[in-house]
Amino acid sequence: MLLLAILLCGYSVFTALVLVSTHFRSESYVGQPLERALGISLILALGGLQLCHFSYLMGHDGVHGAFYQTLLFGIAPAFYLFSQPLIRAQIRYSPRQALHLLPLTAAPWLPSSQAWPLAFAIGALYLIGLGRQVYALRAHRHRFHLELGFLAGIFLIAAGVVGLVFLMPLISEHAFFMLYASAIGSAFLLLSLALFHAPQMPDRIEEAARETYVSSTLANVDCESTLNRLEQLMQQEQAFENPDLDLPMMAEQLGLSGHQLSELVNVKLGKGFSRYVREYRVNAAKAMLLNEPSASVLSIGMSSGFSSQSNFYTAFREVTGMTPGQFRKFSMPNHPE
């Protein structure tokens, strides 16, 4: 059990660094700097906890101190604030939401015997609130069975972590931190699997949340003519080739707000705007892969509007179920490797 906990600590730290450098790139959070900062803070805080756990499990005192307690108190509010745009379709953060961070001011000064149970109790309250928000999305569960399964798994692990506080009087401190480190490592492993098998999970859940919580913004919009203009921009003017194209930019060209365009694409086309643009880019890439056999896969991805090779491969696999190289190989059997 000790070896497993140590390995999961190492895996967590490695995964945290990978997520910060890939999933939380600035181009993935255009116009959302605070959400990106919260996400990075959350991931790094979890990675920091695992570093402390690793130190403790290796025989050093990494869990009795102000740094560890500050991280411990920061996890729940950071996760809550980061999740709101995803599961509540929250438009913007309000200043009063900074009150969620108040427990951090007391965390360094509390004795460990009080700090740990209090941090877990606060985490339990946040978990209950988040659970109710996720439950409100149940009407859309047919749209993201796989994503909901991963989300439920992460919630179960979080519930198990909160339940550990009841074991504290019954087990040794060393056993407690082995279980805690293993639980966080398991959550990192599940998150990695979720992002690999369902890379657009956040987009799909956010779309469902928007339909659940946000009232219609299309009352005064001519949906049919606006959709025709959108298709013209994408098909004839090939707006998707611009790697900086985002929801606000396209909405401005159509004379809509970002929320109106988002709802229009969601309701009328049954997909999110980001998915809509990715499909255009992937279809363009498919045509180039077949029509330009001498062109490299990377150059085709860039010509299709993708900002990086990793984004291109992820989107292509999401839309087609295979990599660009596999698509070219299967579609052109005689194409040289």
C-alpha positions as CSV (number, residue, x, y, z in Angstrom):
1,M,0.0,0.0,0.0
2,L,2.9,2.4,0.8
3,L,4.5,1.8,-2.5
4,L,1.3,2.4,-4.4
5,A,0.7,5.7,-2.5
6,I,4.2,6.8,-3.3
7,L,3.8,6.0,-7.0
8,L,0.5,7.8,-7.1
9,C,2.1,10.8,-5.5
10,G,4.7,10.9,-8.3
11,Y,2.1,10.3,-10.9
12,S,0.0,13.2,-9.5
13,V,2.9,15.7,-9.6
14,F,3.8,14.7,-13.2
15,T,0.2,14.9,-14.4
16,A,-0.2,18.3,-12.7
17,L,2.7,19.7,-14.6
18,V,1.5,18.2,-17.9
19,L,-2.0,19.6,-17.4
20,V,-0.7,23.1,-16.7
21,S,1.4,23.1,-19.8
22,T,-1.2,21.5,-22.1
23,H,-4.8,21.8,-21.0
24,F,-4.4,25.3,-19.4
25,R,-2.6,27.0,-22.3
26,S,-3.6,30.6,-22.8
27,E,-5.1,29.9,-26.2
28,S,-7.6,27.5,-24.6
29,Y,-8.9,30.1,-22.3
30,V,-9.1,33.2,-24.5
31,G,-11.1,35.9,-22.6
32,Q,-11.1,33.7,-19.5
33,P,-7.9,34.7,-17.6
34,L,-9.4,34.3,-14.1
35,E,-10.9,30.8,-14.9
36,R,-7.5,29.8,-16.3
37,A,-5.7,31.1,-13.2
38,L,-8.1,29.2,-10.9
39,G,-7.6,26.0,-12.9
40,I,-3.8,26.3,-12.7
41,S,-4.0,27.1,-9.0
42,L,-6.2,24.1,-8.3
43,I,-4.0,21.7,-10.2
44,L,-0.8,23.0,-8.7
45,A,-2.3,23.0,-5.2
46,L,-3.2,19.3,-5.6
47,G,0.2,18.6,-7.0
48,G,1.7,20.5,-4.0
49,L,-0.3,18.4,-1.6
50,Q,1.0,15.3,-3.2
51,L,4.6,16.5,-2.9
52,C,4.0,17.0,0.8
53,H,2.5,13.6,1.1
54,F,5.4,12.1,-0.8
55,S,7.8,13.8,1.6
56,Y,5.9,12.5,4.6
57,L,5.6,8.9,3.3
58,M,9.4,9.0,2.6
59,G,10.0,9.7,6.3
60,H,10.1,13.5,6.3
61,D,7.6,15.9,7.9
62,G,5.8,17.4,5.0
63,V,2.3,17.7,6.4
64,H,2.7,19.6,9.7
65,G,3.0,23.2,8.8
66,A,1.5,26.4,7.4
67,F,2.2,25.6,3.8
68,Y,0.4,22.3,3.8
69,Q,-2.6,23.7,5.7
70,T,-2.9,26.6,3.3
71,L,-3.0,24.1,0.4
72,L,-5.5,22.0,2.2
73,F,-7.9,24.8,2.8
74,G,-7.5,26.1,-0.8
75,I,-8.5,23.0,-2.7
76,A,-12.3,23.1,-2.1
77,P,-13.0,26.8,-2.8
78,A,-10.6,26.7,-5.8
79,F,-12.4,23.7,-7.2
80,Y,-15.8,25.3,-6.6
81,L,-14.9,28.6,-8.2
82,F,-13.3,26.9,-11.2
83,S,-16.3,24.6,-11.8
84,Q,-18.9,27.4,-11.9
85,P,-18.5,28.4,-15.5
86,L,-18.6,24.7,-16.4
87,I,-21.6,23.4,-14.4
88,R,-23.6,26.6,-13.8
89,A,-22.9,28.4,-17.1
90,Q,-21.8,31.3,-14.9
91,I,-21.1,34.3,-17.1
92,R,-18.6,36.1,-14.9
93,Y,-17.2,36.1,-11.5
94,S,-18.4,38.6,-8.9
95,P,-16.2,40.3,-6.3
96,R,-18.1,38.7,-3.5
97,Q,-17.0,35.3,-4.6
98,A,-13.6,36.2,-3.2
99,L,-15.2,35.5,0.2
100,H,-14.8,31.8,-0.6
101,L,-11.1,32.3,-0.1
102,L,-11.4,33.7,3.5
103,P,-10.6,30.4,5.2
104,L,-7.2,30.6,3.6
105,T,-6.3,33.5,5.9
106,A,-6.8,31.4,9.0
107,A,-5.3,28.2,7.7
108,P,-1.6,28.9,8.5
109,W,-2.4,29.7,12.2
110,L,-4.5,26.7,13.2
111,P,-3.0,23.7,15.0
112,S,-3.0,20.6,12.9
113,S,-5.5,18.8,15.2
114,Q,-8.1,21.5,14.3
115,A,-7.0,22.4,10.8
116,W,-7.4,19.0,9.2
117,P,-10.9,18.2,10.4
118,L,-12.1,21.7,9.6
119,A,-10.7,21.6,6.1
120,F,-12.4,18.3,5.4
121,A,-15.7,19.6,6.9
122,I,-15.5,22.7,4.6
123,G,-14.8,20.3,1.7
124,A,-17.9,18.3,2.5
125,L,-20.1,21.4,2.3
126,Y,-18.6,22.3,-1.0
127,L,-19.1,18.8,-2.3
128,I,-22.8,18.8,-1.3
129,G,-23.3,22.0,-3.2
130,L,-21.5,20.8,-6.3
131,G,-23.4,17.5,-6.2
132,R,-26.7,19.4,-6.3
133,Q,-25.5,21.5,-9.3
134,V,-24.4,18.4,-11.2
135,Y,-27.7,16.6,-10.4
136,A,-29.5,19.5,-12.0
137,L,-27.9,18.5,-15.3
138,R,-29.5,15.1,-15.3
139,A,-32.0,16.0,-18.0
140,H,-29.1,16.1,-20.5
141,R,-27.4,13.0,-19.3
142,H,-28.2,11.2,-22.6
143,R,-25.8,13.6,-24.3
144,F,-22.7,12.7,-22.3
145,H,-23.0,9.3,-20.7
146,L,-19.2,8.7,-20.8
147,E,-18.4,12.2,-19.5
148,L,-21.0,11.8,-16.7
149,G,-19.4,8.5,-15.7
150,F,-16.0,10.1,-15.3
151,L,-17.5,13.0,-13.4
152,A,-19.4,10.7,-11.1
153,G,-16.1,8.7,-10.5
154,I,-14.3,11.9,-9.5
155,F,-17.1,12.8,-7.2
156,L,-17.1,9.4,-5.6
157,I,-13.4,9.8,-4.9
158,A,-13.9,13.2,-3.5
159,A,-16.7,11.8,-1.2
160,G,-14.3,9.1,-0.1
161,V,-11.7,11.7,0.7
162,V,-14.2,13.6,2.8
163,G,-15.1,10.4,4.5
164,L,-11.5,9.9,5.6
165,V,-12.0,12.4,8.3
166,F,-14.2,9.9,10.2
167,L,-11.3,7.4,10.1
168,M,-8.8,9.7,11.6
169,P,-9.5,8.6,15.2
170,L,-9.4,5.0,14.2
171,I,-6.3,4.6,12.2
172,S,-2.7,5.8,12.5
173,E,-1.6,9.1,10.9
174,H,0.6,7.3,8.5
175,A,-2.2,5.1,7.3
176,F,-4.4,8.2,6.9
177,F,-2.0,9.9,4.6
178,M,-1.4,6.8,2.6
179,L,-5.1,6.6,1.9
180,Y,-5.4,10.4,1.3
181,A,-2.4,10.4,-1.2
182,S,-3.8,7.3,-2.9
183,A,-7.3,9.0,-3.3
184,I,-5.8,12.1,-4.9
185,G,-3.6,10.1,-7.2
186,S,-6.6,8.0,-8.2
187,A,-8.5,11.2,-9.1
188,F,-5.6,12.4,-11.2
189,L,-5.6,9.0,-13.0
190,L,-9.3,9.2,-13.6
191,L,-9.0,12.8,-14.9
192,S,-6.3,11.8,-17.3
193,L,-8.4,9.0,-18.7
194,A,-11.4,11.3,-19.0
195,L,-9.4,13.9,-20.9
196,F,-8.0,11.2,-23.2
197,H,-11.2,9.3,-24.0
198,A,-13.5,12.4,-23.8
199,P,-11.3,15.4,-24.5
200,Q,-14.2,17.7,-25.0
201,M,-15.9,16.7,-21.8
202,P,-15.8,20.3,-20.4
203,D,-17.4,21.8,-23.5
204,R,-20.3,19.3,-23.5
205,I,-21.0,19.7,-19.8
206,E,-20.9,23.5,-20.2
207,E,-23.3,23.3,-23.1
208,A,-25.8,21.3,-21.0
209,A,-25.4,23.7,-18.1
210,R,-26.1,26.7,-20.4
211,E,-29.3,25.1,-21.6
212,T,-30.3,24.3,-18.0
213,Y,-29.6,27.6,-16.3
214,V,-29.5,30.4,-18.9
215,S,-32.7,31.8,-20.3
216,S,-33.1,32.3,-24.1
217,T,-31.3,35.2,-25.6
218,L,-32.6,34.7,-29.1
219,A,-36.0,36.4,-28.8
220,N,-35.1,39.2,-31.2
221,V,-32.7,37.2,-33.5
222,D,-33.6,36.0,-37.0
223,C,-32.1,32.6,-36.4
224,E,-32.4,31.3,-40.0
225,S,-30.7,34.2,-41.7
226,T,-28.0,34.4,-39.0
227,L,-27.2,30.7,-39.5
228,N,-27.0,31.2,-43.2
229,R,-24.6,34.1,-42.7
230,L,-22.6,31.9,-40.3
231,E,-22.4,29.1,-42.8
232,Q,-21.3,31.6,-45.5
233,L,-18.5,32.9,-43.3
234,M,-17.3,29.4,-42.6
235,Q,-17.8,27.8,-46.1
236,Q,-17.1,30.6,-48.5
237,E,-14.8,32.9,-46.5
238,Q,-13.3,30.0,-44.6
239,A,-13.2,31.9,-41.3
240,F,-12.2,28.7,-39.6
241,E,-8.7,29.0,-41.1
242,N,-7.9,31.8,-38.6
243,P,-6.3,30.1,-35.6
244,D,-7.4,33.0,-33.4
245,L,-11.1,32.6,-34.3
246,D,-13.2,32.5,-31.1
247,L,-16.8,33.0,-30.0
248,P,-16.6,36.7,-29.4
249,M,-14.9,37.4,-32.7
250,M,-17.5,35.5,-34.7
251,A,-20.3,36.9,-32.7
252,E,-19.1,40.5,-33.5
253,Q,-19.1,39.7,-37.3
254,L,-22.7,38.4,-37.0
255,G,-23.9,41.4,-34.9
256,L,-24.7,39.1,-31.9
257,S,-23.5,38.8,-28.4
258,G,-21.3,35.9,-27.5
259,H,-24.2,34.3,-25.5
260,Q,-26.6,34.7,-28.4
261,L,-24.2,33.0,-30.8
262,S,-23.4,30.2,-28.3
263,E,-27.1,29.5,-27.8
264,L,-27.9,29.7,-31.5
265,V,-25.3,27.0,-32.3
266,N,-26.3,24.9,-29.3
267,V,-30.0,25.0,-29.9
268,K,-30.1,25.0,-33.8
269,L,-27.1,22.8,-34.5
270,G,-27.0,20.6,-31.4
271,K,-23.3,21.3,-30.6
272,G,-21.1,23.9,-29.0
273,F,-19.4,26.6,-31.0
274,S,-15.9,25.2,-30.4
275,R,-17.1,21.8,-31.7
276,Y,-18.7,23.5,-34.7
277,V,-15.4,25.2,-35.6
278,R,-13.3,22.0,-35.0
279,E,-15.5,20.0,-37.4
280,Y,-15.0,22.6,-40.1
281,R,-11.2,22.5,-39.5
282,V,-11.1,18.7,-39.5
283,N,-13.2,18.4,-42.7
284,A,-10.8,20.8,-44.4
285,A,-7.8,18.8,-43.1
286,K,-9.4,15.6,-44.4
287,A,-9.7,17.1,-47.9
288,M,-6.1,18.3,-47.8
289,L,-4.8,15.0,-46.6
290,L,-6.2,13.3,-49.7
291,N,-5.7,16.1,-52.2
292,E,-2.1,17.0,-51.1
293,P,-0.4,13.7,-50.5
294,S,3.1,15.2,-50.4
295,A,2.1,17.7,-47.7
296,S,3.1,16.9,-44.1
297,V,0.4,16.2,-41.5
298,L,1.6,19.2,-39.4
299,S,1.5,21.7,-42.3
300,I,-2.0,20.5,-43.1
301,G,-3.1,21.0,-39.5
302,M,-1.7,24.5,-39.4
303,S,-3.4,25.3,-42.8
304,S,-6.7,24.1,-41.4
305,G,-6.7,26.7,-38.6
306,F,-5.3,24.6,-35.7
307,S,-2.8,26.5,-33.4
308,S,-0.7,23.4,-32.5
309,Q,0.0,19.8,-33.5
310,S,-1.5,18.5,-30.3
311,N,-4.8,20.5,-30.8
312,F,-4.9,19.1,-34.4
313,Y,-4.4,15.5,-33.4
314,T,-6.9,15.7,-30.5
315,A,-9.6,17.3,-32.6
316,F,-9.1,15.0,-35.5
317,R,-9.3,11.9,-33.3
318,E,-12.4,13.3,-31.6
319,V,-14.2,13.9,-34.9
320,T,-13.1,10.9,-37.0
321,G,-12.0,8.3,-34.4
322,M,-8.5,8.1,-35.8
323,T,-5.3,10.2,-36.2
324,P,-4.6,12.2,-39.4
325,G,-1.9,9.7,-40.4
326,Q,-4.3,6.7,-39.9
327,F,-6.9,8.5,-42.0
328,R,-4.5,9.2,-44.8
329,K,-3.2,5.6,-44.7
330,F,-6.7,4.0,-44.8
331,S,-8.0,6.4,-47.4
332,M,-4.9,6.1,-49.6
333,P,-3.5,2.6,-49.1
334,N,-0.6,3.1,-51.4
335,H,0.6,6.3,-49.8
336,P,4.2,5.9,-48.6
337,E,4.7,6.0,-44.8
